[in-house]
Amino acid sequence: MRIPPRITSRIAATFALAAALLVGGPVAGAATAAPAAVTASAPRIAAVGDICLSDLPAQAHDTLDLIEEGGPYPYPQDGTVFQNREGVLPSQSSGYYHEYTVVTPGSSDRGARRIVTGDEDREDFYTSDHYESFDLVDHTC
């Protein structure tokens, strides 16, 4: 089973905090567990927009919850590496992105909706058109 990067970074931060508390030393690195902010200077691809977390469909919230919990996922493809073959998302090394199905009510298959996560904490992209366009999920609204 694949453990999403955001969970592994939280686990590492938790262990660092526990070790510092046991040893009695400073808590170095504990502040890195906070979500990374998206800066205005970050390079963006024109096909990537923004969407408020509150504007996502309910099923996307369910998928994000499953990602936070580490599964189980409804489809065997969930959690696999997303190759970004379309080149819509910013270029990253292989293995940086992972995809998860957003259930589409009434669909007899996986449908077109997905959440694609990046290795950065809270870097979630939503697509409703099977990778033709993406919206970066803003977790602050």
Backbone bond lengths (Angstrom), bond angles and torsions (degrees), N, CA, C in turn:
res aa  C-N    CA-C-N  psi(-1)  N-CA   C-N-CA  omega(-1)  CA-C   N-CA-C  phi
1 M - - - 1.459 - - 1.520 108.80 -
2 R 1.311 117.22 136.31 1.447 123.32 178.93 1.511 109.67 -83.81
3 I 1.317 116.55 134.21 1.459 121.57 176.04 1.519 106.89 -100.33
4 P 1.344 118.20 119.53 1.462 120.14 -178.54 1.526 111.09 -56.89
5 P 1.351 117.52 144.75 1.462 121.52 -177.20 1.519 113.00 -55.27
6 R 1.328 118.21 -35.62 1.460 119.09 -177.77 1.523 110.96 -65.22
7 I 1.333 117.26 -30.47 1.459 120.00 178.43 1.520 110.05 -74.31
8 T 1.341 116.61 -42.63 1.461 118.90 -179.18 1.520 111.05 -64.56
9 S 1.340 118.45 -35.22 1.462 119.61 178.32 1.516 110.43 -69.40
10 R 1.317 117.91 -33.67 1.463 120.36 177.15 1.523 110.66 -71.01
11 I 1.336 116.59 -38.20 1.463 120.05 177.64 1.516 109.59 -62.71
12 A 1.338 117.27 -44.76 1.465 121.09 179.31 1.523 110.62 -61.85
13 A 1.323 117.98 -42.18 1.459 121.22 179.32 1.528 110.86 -65.30
14 T 1.334 116.85 -37.75 1.465 120.94 178.79 1.521 110.61 -65.13
15 F 1.348 116.79 -43.24 1.459 119.88 177.94 1.525 111.56 -64.93
16 A 1.333 117.34 -39.21 1.462 120.46 178.67 1.524 110.63 -63.28
17 L 1.321 116.65 -42.17 1.452 121.35 178.34 1.525 110.79 -64.64
18 A 1.334 116.96 -45.60 1.464 120.90 179.75 1.529 110.90 -62.27
19 A 1.340 117.04 -41.89 1.454 120.54 179.53 1.525 110.98 -64.06
20 A 1.326 116.45 -41.80 1.464 119.73 179.91 1.521 111.05 -65.53
21 L 1.317 117.11 -38.14 1.457 120.25 179.57 1.524 111.40 -68.81
22 L 1.332 116.79 -37.77 1.462 120.53 178.99 1.522 112.00 -68.99
23 V 1.325 116.34 -39.25 1.456 121.30 -178.58 1.523 110.96 -82.92
24 G 1.312 116.71 -26.25 1.456 121.19 179.38 1.506 113.01 88.29
25 G 1.314 117.22 14.19 1.459 121.03 -178.89 1.509 111.57 -93.27
26 P 1.331 115.66 -175.42 1.463 119.50 179.09 1.521 110.62 -68.59
27 V 1.300 115.52 155.06 1.454 121.71 -179.26 1.521 107.98 -93.32
28 A 1.309 116.97 79.97 1.462 121.92 179.59 1.515 109.44 -78.57
29 G 1.311 116.17 133.12 1.457 120.63 175.24 1.516 114.27 86.02
30 A 1.328 119.41 -8.32 1.459 120.17 -178.70 1.515 111.55 -64.73
31 A 1.322 117.32 -30.46 1.456 120.07 -179.63 1.516 111.96 -70.00
32 T 1.322 118.38 -15.91 1.462 119.89 -178.80 1.519 112.33 -74.87
33 A 1.321 118.64 -6.59 1.457 120.39 -179.87 1.521 112.10 -75.85
34 A 1.324 118.16 -12.75 1.463 121.53 -179.66 1.525 109.30 -70.00
35 P 1.335 117.55 148.37 1.458 120.41 179.77 1.521 111.75 -58.75
36 A 1.301 115.76 141.31 1.460 120.82 178.00 1.516 109.21 -73.45
37 A 1.304 116.20 137.42 1.461 120.89 179.29 1.521 109.03 -86.69
38 V 1.311 115.92 143.81 1.451 120.81 175.48 1.513 106.31 -88.16
39 T 1.314 116.89 122.54 1.453 120.02 -177.46 1.513 110.46 -95.41
40 A 1.310 115.17 155.41 1.455 120.43 179.90 1.516 111.17 -66.78
41 S 1.336 117.91 -22.98 1.453 120.55 -178.05 1.527 112.80 -84.20
42 A 1.333 117.99 -6.41 1.459 121.17 -179.60 1.526 109.16 -65.54
43 P 1.332 117.92 136.89 1.463 119.75 179.29 1.522 110.53 -63.66
44 R 1.303 116.50 137.57 1.458 121.42 -178.94 1.516 108.92 -128.24
45 I 1.293 116.01 147.59 1.455 123.00 175.00 1.528 106.26 -94.76
46 A 1.323 117.38 140.22 1.463 121.80 -174.72 1.527 112.54 -57.42
47 A 1.337 118.78 -31.80 1.456 121.41 -176.95 1.531 112.36 -78.98
48 V 1.329 117.36 -4.45 1.458 120.72 179.15 1.519 108.11 -100.22
49 G 1.327 115.47 117.95 1.448 120.96 177.41 1.510 109.94 -104.30
50 D 1.303 116.36 -159.87 1.460 122.67 177.79 1.522 108.69 -128.72
51 I 1.318 115.31 149.49 1.458 120.58 174.57 1.521 108.06 -143.55
52 C 1.321 115.98 137.74 1.460 120.66 176.69 1.529 109.02 -72.44
53 L 1.304 115.46 141.04 1.457 120.78 176.93 1.524 110.77 -50.95
54 S 1.327 116.26 -40.13 1.464 120.49 -177.98 1.531 112.94 -68.26
55 D 1.335 117.64 -16.80 1.465 120.97 179.99 1.525 113.83 -91.17
56 L 1.332 117.13 -5.81 1.462 120.31 178.64 1.525 110.34 -72.04
57 P 1.333 117.32 151.36 1.467 119.09 175.44 1.531 110.08 -65.22
58 A 1.318 115.72 156.77 1.473 121.38 -177.99 1.523 111.65 -55.15
59 Q 1.322 117.62 -36.82 1.464 121.04 -178.37 1.538 111.23 -66.41
60 A 1.331 117.70 -30.77 1.469 120.71 176.62 1.525 109.97 -68.43
61 H 1.335 116.92 -36.91 1.469 120.63 175.19 1.530 109.74 -62.62
62 D 1.329 116.34 -41.11 1.473 120.32 177.47 1.528 110.55 -60.36
63 T 1.337 116.90 -43.20 1.463 121.04 179.53 1.521 110.99 -64.73
64 L 1.326 117.63 -44.13 1.467 120.72 178.39 1.530 111.10 -61.79
65 D 1.335 116.75 -37.58 1.464 120.32 176.46 1.527 110.92 -63.52
66 L 1.343 116.74 -43.15 1.470 120.41 177.83 1.528 111.35 -61.98
67 I 1.333 116.82 -39.16 1.465 120.65 178.87 1.529 109.37 -63.31
68 E 1.317 117.20 -44.45 1.468 121.12 178.70 1.524 111.45 -60.95
69 E 1.331 116.21 -36.39 1.467 121.37 -178.18 1.532 112.32 -83.41
70 G 1.332 117.54 -11.67 1.457 120.57 -177.95 1.514 114.00 80.08
71 G 1.337 117.20 21.16 1.463 121.56 177.88 1.512 111.52 101.26
72 P 1.302 116.99 -171.42 1.464 129.41 5.09 1.528 111.10 -74.92
73 Y 1.307 114.94 151.66 1.453 121.88 -177.13 1.522 110.18 -102.63
74 P 1.347 117.21 150.31 1.467 120.15 -175.89 1.528 114.60 -73.77
75 Y 1.324 118.29 -18.76 1.457 120.89 -176.98 1.528 109.65 -128.46
76 P 1.343 117.17 143.12 1.473 119.70 -178.60 1.528 113.32 -63.91
77 Q 1.340 118.36 -22.13 1.465 121.37 179.77 1.526 112.08 -75.79
78 D 1.335 117.05 -17.44 1.461 120.42 -176.98 1.521 110.73 -64.97
79 G 1.338 115.07 132.46 1.454 121.21 -179.45 1.521 113.21 91.99
80 T 1.337 117.00 -2.52 1.464 119.16 -179.89 1.528 109.84 -80.06
81 V 1.314 115.16 162.64 1.464 120.91 -179.13 1.524 109.86 -66.29
82 F 1.317 115.25 131.01 1.470 122.09 173.66 1.524 106.52 -93.90
83 Q 1.324 116.74 122.99 1.459 122.11 -172.99 1.527 114.75 -79.98
84 N 1.319 118.27 -17.88 1.473 121.84 -177.81 1.530 110.69 58.59
85 R 1.326 116.47 38.22 1.470 121.29 -179.45 1.528 111.95 -60.91
86 E 1.330 115.91 -30.09 1.455 120.50 -179.88 1.518 111.21 -71.11
87 G 1.323 117.20 -21.20 1.462 121.82 179.68 1.512 113.85 72.23
88 V 1.318 117.45 19.40 1.464 120.58 -178.52 1.530 111.11 -77.58
89 L 1.315 116.91 -40.04 1.466 120.70 178.97 1.532 109.56 -80.66
90 P 1.329 117.26 158.58 1.466 119.57 177.09 1.530 110.66 -55.28
91 S 1.313 116.38 141.73 1.460 121.96 -177.99 1.527 110.01 -66.25
92 Q 1.328 115.81 129.88 1.460 122.98 178.65 1.525 107.96 -140.19
93 S 1.318 116.17 168.87 1.459 119.92 178.44 1.531 110.15 -68.36
94 S 1.317 115.89 158.07 1.454 121.54 179.36 1.521 110.23 -59.81
95 G 1.303 116.58 135.69 1.456 121.72 -179.51 1.521 113.89 94.24
96 Y 1.334 117.29 -5.11 1.467 121.50 -178.92 1.530 111.49 -69.81
97 Y 1.344 116.56 -40.98 1.461 121.39 -176.86 1.526 110.93 -102.16
98 H 1.346 115.88 146.26 1.462 122.75 174.51 1.523 108.33 -133.88
99 E 1.329 115.54 146.86 1.470 119.02 -176.15 1.518 112.24 -114.22
100 Y 1.342 113.97 151.53 1.457 122.50 -179.69 1.527 108.22 -141.49
101 T 1.312 115.64 141.72 1.462 121.98 -179.44 1.519 110.92 -76.28
102 V 1.330 115.44 136.91 1.458 122.04 168.10 1.524 105.03 -105.01
103 V 1.316 116.21 113.44 1.459 121.50 -175.69 1.529 110.04 -57.32
104 T 1.327 115.03 135.14 1.457 121.77 176.60 1.519 108.16 -108.98
105 P 1.349 118.38 110.88 1.462 120.07 -179.53 1.527 111.55 -56.09
106 G 1.326 115.81 134.30 1.452 121.52 177.79 1.523 114.00 86.40
107 S 1.326 118.11 -8.58 1.461 120.61 179.76 1.527 109.67 -83.07
108 S 1.334 116.14 138.46 1.463 119.84 179.82 1.532 112.10 -85.89
109 D 1.353 116.58 -6.08 1.467 120.04 177.26 1.536 108.50 -131.42
110 R 1.314 117.79 -161.59 1.465 121.06 -177.62 1.523 112.57 -67.22
111 G 1.296 118.38 -19.02 1.459 120.50 -178.28 1.519 110.99 75.32
112 A 1.329 116.55 -169.37 1.466 121.89 -173.83 1.520 113.51 -103.09
113 R 1.316 117.78 -9.19 1.471 120.16 -172.63 1.526 111.28 -88.07
114 R 1.339 115.69 136.09 1.453 121.59 179.73 1.528 110.88 -144.35
115 I 1.315 114.49 156.30 1.459 122.97 163.88 1.526 104.73 -109.90
116 V 1.321 116.71 129.27 1.461 121.94 174.05 1.520 106.33 -116.02
117 T 1.322 115.70 124.48 1.461 120.47 -179.22 1.514 109.99 -103.58
118 G 1.324 114.93 148.07 1.459 121.28 172.20 1.519 108.18 -103.92
119 D 1.310 116.62 168.90 1.461 120.32 -178.89 1.527 113.02 -67.76
120 E 1.322 118.38 -20.26 1.461 120.55 175.97 1.518 109.17 -68.77
121 D 1.322 116.74 145.55 1.456 121.56 178.18 1.528 109.68 -62.76
122 R 1.308 116.45 129.63 1.465 123.72 179.52 1.520 114.02 63.45
123 E 1.320 117.65 27.00 1.458 120.55 173.22 1.526 106.84 -95.67
124 D 1.326 114.66 90.02 1.462 121.97 -176.24 1.523 108.79 -118.48
125 F 1.317 115.40 132.97 1.454 121.64 177.26 1.521 108.21 -117.04
126 Y 1.331 116.52 139.23 1.460 122.17 179.14 1.520 108.25 -113.65
127 T 1.333 116.16 134.89 1.460 121.22 171.88 1.522 108.68 -129.59
128 S 1.308 115.23 135.59 1.465 119.90 176.12 1.524 110.90 -108.14
129 D 1.344 116.28 -1.77 1.463 120.51 -175.44 1.536 112.56 -124.85
130 H 1.322 116.22 35.64 1.461 123.52 175.61 1.518 112.60 51.67
131 Y 1.323 115.98 58.49 1.464 125.66 170.57 1.524 115.68 77.55
132 E 1.329 119.02 6.97 1.466 119.08 176.83 1.519 111.13 -74.26
133 S 1.325 116.73 -32.36 1.459 121.38 176.36 1.523 108.11 -148.11
134 F 1.321 115.63 157.33 1.460 121.71 -179.85 1.511 109.83 -134.95
135 D 1.321 114.81 152.09 1.462 121.51 170.67 1.519 107.28 -122.14
136 L 1.324 116.79 130.07 1.453 122.27 174.07 1.531 107.24 -74.17
137 V 1.330 116.98 125.82 1.455 121.19 -177.31 1.539 108.68 -77.76
138 D 1.338 114.47 123.54 1.465 121.36 175.70 1.515 107.41 -91.70
139 H 1.328 117.10 108.71 1.465 122.15 -176.44 1.521 112.99 -79.88
140 T 1.341 117.73 1.97 1.468 120.09 -179.01 1.514 112.98 -98.09
141 C 1.326 118.08 -2.01 1.479 118.86 -179.56 1.511 111.17 -134.42
